[in-house]
Amino acid sequence: MLGIPKRIFYAERRGGAMANPEASEVGTGLSEQVAEALRERIISGRLPGGSKLNERELSAELQVSRIPLREALPLLEAEGFIHSEARRGSFVHTFTLRDAVEVFDLRLRLEPFAAQCAALRVAGGASPEDLLASLEYARTGIPGEQASGRNSDLHEDIVRLADHDLLRRLSSLLNGRVRWLFRLTPERDTPGMWEEHAELVHAIAEGRPALAEALASAHVERGRHASLPHLSERLPSEPVPRRGRKTRSPA
């Protein structure tokens, strides 16, 4: 069965219904729900890197026709979760050390800006209550899969509070990769990390943009320093060559 769409999850975790589902960042279409279900299977490793997507089996597992499944594939390819090959089908991307480095590079640019924007909005009168509630909810997670998911949710909630349209669009392309990265680095699910989150959220809630920006930058840098040594032992450094691809010999 399909998992709970993220737009519903955000509403339910805060104890309320969606006031305006049509305004949600995540669409209500079946293809988006299929994409979310496949995305979670890839991130969790249930669909491992390099594996071919079997449309018949996935359609049966998700209880949908092949039409929404095929409509979901370009969404996942645009986010870098799969790649398609002519006459061969679609294959799950293998997350590499280079992917991890690039995710950290972009996080270091986007997340401090998001924290600054969120704090500026609070200083201008926006309510930080949802973000504070998100922090408390995230702290109740258990180590592992659930904690990494709540970690991702908290970072996405900061972007949501920032209310910057282009930032939101850029972040939406990165969010899946960030979730994938967090799932691969359970070592970061520590009390120290959650203390960093608490300091960051409280700086935003107090409307202190310079402090929020600095804390977000330091948080990402510490994550990079702690995670990359572990990832270098687990991940290939470069993309795995695709089977059946022929390379041209020099003329």
Disulfide bonds with the S-S distance in Angstrom:
none
